[in-house]
Amino acid sequence: MLSGQARVAAVIGWPISHSRSPRLHGYWLREYAIDGAYVPLAVPPEAVEQALRALPALGFVGANVTLPHKEAAARVCETLTDRARRIGAVNTLVVRDGVLHGDNTDGYGFIENLRQQVPNWRAANGPAFVLGSGGSARAVCAALLEAGAREVRLLNRTLSRAEAIAEALGPAIRCAPLSECSRAMADAALLVNTTSLGMTGQPPLDLDLEPLPNDAVVTDLVYAPLETTLLAMARDRGNPVVDGLGMLLHQARPGFKAWFGQDPEVTDTLRQVVLND
């Protein structure tokens, strides 16, 4: 039962009906018996800056921001964390003293998911091989560097987009065209797919894993389906694999703690609720 003192947060996107965040935060609110609510808000791009600026006046404690509004959110915030500034996008808003503070927890969620699923993984184990050049790729690359990766090989069909990420994040990001996949993965310790290839309704990711070492960790940010063709291929050849659902779950933790005062756990029960509820 919500009281008049309930803390209210939201997820803002366009569209928003597909978002699993209300299931996720709703579970934590029930699990920890918190007097609070988390609601989906469908906001079109032309209204998003106005909507975000209204959050403090409406009494929201904060919000998650999803596609296509992450860059607009960065423009609206009065303060940004260093990682949000590096990535140029915000997915977590916190309202303090009537002011919007922006963070980007996508990379945090990515690293925490790897650490939970493969406890012996370390960013410094060897080169990381990353496919894609969108906002997720940028967040992943920044997080890998922050975690201690000495080299991140970023491959994308349009090389100039990968080069823009390298220019922003520094010389440890080495860019290459897709034609150099075999050479780039030959001694990699981590392979990451940040593209939508393999997602339900999208073509599969066509990638020959033969050059990849058998002990390299393979992870896919796609979580629908939970086991993509890439992960199935990697599992069959003996590579440790990490699905993308955990990134979604872990990236939500910092916001929930800031809004509701509880650092929540990512558990198997939570995974099932978010997938099946």
C-alpha positions in Angstrom: 0.0 0.0 0.0 1.4 3.4 -1.0 1.3 6.2 1.5 1.3 9.9 0.9 5.0 9.8 1.6 5.8 7.2 -1.2 8.9 7.8 -3.3 8.1 7.7 -7.0 10.5 7.0 -9.8 9.9 6.3 -13.5 11.3 5.0 -16.8 11.0 7.3 -19.7 11.2 6.2 -23.3 9.4 6.2 -26.7 7.9 3.7 -27.0 8.0 2.2 -23.5 5.5 -0.7 -23.4 8.4 -3.2 -24.1 10.5 -2.1 -21.1 11.1 -4.7 -18.4 12.2 -2.1 -15.9 8.8 -1.8 -14.2 8.9 -5.6 -13.5 12.4 -5.3 -12.2 11.9 -2.3 -9.9 8.4 -3.5 -8.9 9.9 -6.8 -7.7 12.6 -5.0 -5.6 10.0 -2.7 -4.1 7.9 -5.7 -3.0 10.9 -7.7 -1.9 12.2 -4.9 0.4 8.7 -3.7 1.5 9.5 -0.2 0.4 6.8 2.6 0.3 7.4 3.5 -3.3 6.4 3.1 -6.9 8.1 2.9 -10.3 6.0 3.8 -13.4 6.5 3.8 -17.2 6.1 7.1 -19.0 5.8 7.2 -22.8 7.2 10.5 -23.9 7.8 11.5 -27.5 11.1 13.1 -28.5 9.7 16.5 -29.0 8.4 16.6 -25.4 11.2 14.8 -23.6 13.2 17.8 -22.4 10.1 19.5 -21.0 9.1 16.2 -19.3 12.5 15.7 -17.7 12.6 19.2 -16.3 9.2 18.7 -14.8 10.3 15.7 -12.7 11.4 17.7 -9.6 8.2 19.7 -9.5 6.1 16.6 -9.8 7.9 15.1 -6.8 9.8 12.3 -8.6 12.9 11.1 -6.8 14.4 10.2 -10.2 14.0 8.2 -13.4 15.6 5.8 -15.8 15.9 7.0 -19.4 15.8 4.6 -22.3 15.9 4.9 -26.1 15.7 7.4 -27.8 16.2 9.9 -25.0 19.6 9.2 -23.4 21.5 12.0 -25.1 18.7 14.5 -24.5 18.8 13.6 -20.8 22.5 14.5 -20.7 21.7 17.9 -22.1 19.0 18.6 -19.5 20.9 17.5 -16.4 22.6 20.2 -14.3 25.3 17.8 -13.2 26.8 14.7 -14.8 29.0 12.0 -13.4 32.4 11.6 -15.2 31.2 8.4 -16.9 28.0 10.0 -18.2 30.1 12.9 -19.5 32.5 10.5 -21.3 29.7 8.5 -22.8 27.6 11.5 -23.7 24.4 9.9 -22.6 22.4 9.4 -19.4 20.3 6.5 -18.4 19.8 7.3 -14.7 18.5 10.5 -13.2 18.5 11.4 -9.5 16.6 14.4 -8.1 18.3 16.1 -5.2 17.2 19.5 -3.8 15.2 20.1 -6.9 18.2 19.5 -9.2 18.6 16.8 -11.9 21.8 14.8 -11.6 22.7 12.4 -14.5 24.6 9.2 -14.5 25.2 6.4 -17.0 25.1 2.9 -15.4 25.1 0.8 -18.5 28.8 0.1 -18.3 28.6 -0.6 -14.6 25.8 -3.1 -15.3 27.9 -4.7 -18.0 31.0 -5.2 -15.8 29.0 -6.4 -12.7 27.2 -9.0 -14.9 30.5 -10.3 -16.1 31.9 -10.4 -12.5 28.8 -12.2 -11.2 28.7 -14.8 -14.0 32.4 -15.4 -14.5 34.0 -14.6 -11.1 37.6 -15.2 -12.3 37.2 -12.7 -15.2 39.4 -9.6 -15.1 39.5 -6.8 -17.7 43.3 -7.0 -17.7 43.3 -10.7 -18.8 43.8 -9.8 -22.4 42.5 -7.8 -25.3 38.7 -7.3 -25.6 37.0 -7.7 -28.9 33.8 -5.5 -29.2 31.4 -5.5 -32.1 29.2 -2.4 -32.8 29.5 1.4 -32.5 26.3 2.6 -30.9 25.7 4.0 -27.4 26.0 0.5 -25.8 29.4 0.0 -27.5 30.6 3.3 -26.2 29.4 2.5 -22.6 31.0 -1.0 -22.8 34.3 0.4 -24.1 34.5 3.1 -21.4 33.7 0.5 -18.7 36.3 -1.9 -19.9 39.0 0.8 -19.8 37.9 1.9 -16.3 38.1 -1.7 -15.2 41.7 -2.1 -16.3 41.5 -3.3 -20.0 44.8 -2.3 -21.8 43.4 -2.8 -25.3 39.9 -2.8 -26.7 39.5 -3.8 -30.4 36.4 -2.1 -31.7 35.0 -3.4 -35.0 32.1 -2.0 -36.9 30.7 -2.1 -40.5 31.1 1.7 -40.7 34.6 2.3 -39.5 34.2 6.1 -39.0 31.6 5.5 -36.2 34.1 3.3 -34.3 36.8 5.9 -34.8 34.6 8.5 -33.2 34.4 6.4 -30.1 38.2 5.9 -30.1 38.7 9.6 -30.5 36.5 10.2 -27.4 37.9 7.4 -25.2 41.6 7.3 -26.1 44.3 5.3 -27.8 43.6 2.0 -26.0 40.6 1.7 -28.4 41.9 0.1 -31.6 39.5 0.3 -34.5 39.2 -2.1 -37.4 36.8 -3.0 -40.2 34.7 -6.2 -40.0 36.9 -7.8 -42.6 39.6 -8.1 -39.9 37.5 -10.1 -37.4 39.6 -13.2 -37.6 42.8 -11.4 -36.8 41.3 -9.2 -34.1 39.8 -12.1 -32.1 42.9 -14.4 -32.4 44.2 -13.7 -28.9 41.2 -12.0 -27.4 40.2 -12.7 -23.8 36.7 -11.3 -24.2 34.2 -11.0 -27.1 31.3 -8.7 -26.8 28.4 -8.2 -29.2 26.7 -4.8 -28.6 24.8 -4.8 -31.9 21.1 -5.9 -32.3 22.0 -8.8 -34.5 20.7 -12.0 -33.0 17.8 -10.2 -31.3 14.3 -11.6 -31.9 13.2 -10.3 -35.3 16.7 -9.4 -36.4 19.2 -11.5 -38.5 21.6 -13.6 -36.5 25.2 -12.4 -36.0 27.2 -14.2 -38.7 30.6 -14.6 -37.0 33.2 -17.4 -37.3 34.5 -18.1 -33.9 37.3 -20.5 -35.0 40.1 -18.0 -34.3 38.9 -17.2 -30.8 40.7 -18.9 -27.9 38.5 -21.5 -26.2 39.0 -19.8 -22.8 37.8 -16.4 -24.0 34.6 -15.1 -22.4 31.8 -14.5 -24.9 28.9 -12.1 -24.0 26.0 -10.7 -25.9 24.0 -7.7 -24.8 20.9 -9.1 -26.5 18.6 -10.9 -24.0 15.7 -11.7 -26.2 16.3 -14.5 -26.8 18.3 -15.2 -23.7 20.7 -17.5 -25.6 21.5 -16.0 -28.9 23.1 -18.0 -31.8 26.4 -16.4 -30.9 26.2 -17.7 -27.3 25.0 -21.1 -28.4 28.0 -21.4 -30.8 30.4 -20.3 -28.1 29.0 -22.7 -25.5 29.3 -25.6 -28.0 33.0 -24.9 -28.4 33.6 -24.6 -24.7 33.8 -20.8 -24.2 32.4 -19.4 -21.0 29.3 -17.4 -22.0 27.3 -14.6 -20.3 23.9 -13.5 -21.5 22.7 -9.9 -21.6 19.9 -10.0 -19.0 22.3 -9.5 -16.1 23.5 -6.2 -17.6 19.9 -4.9 -17.5 19.5 -6.0 -13.9 22.8 -4.7 -12.6 22.5 -1.3 -14.3 19.3 -0.7 -12.3 21.0 -1.1 -8.9 22.6 2.3 -8.5 19.4 4.1 -9.4 17.3 2.0 -7.1 19.7 2.6 -4.2 19.7 6.4 -4.8 15.9 6.6 -5.0 14.8 4.1 -2.4 17.8 3.8 0.0 18.3 0.1 -0.6 21.2 -1.6 -2.5 19.2 -4.5 -4.1 20.5 -8.0 -5.0 20.4 -9.6 -8.4 19.2 -13.1 -7.9 18.0 -16.1 -9.9 14.4 -15.4 -8.7 14.7 -11.8 -10.1 15.9 -13.1 -13.4 12.8 -15.3 -13.7 10.4 -12.6 -12.7 11.9 -10.2 -15.3 11.8 -12.8 -18.0 8.4 -14.4 -17.2 6.3 -12.3 -15.0 
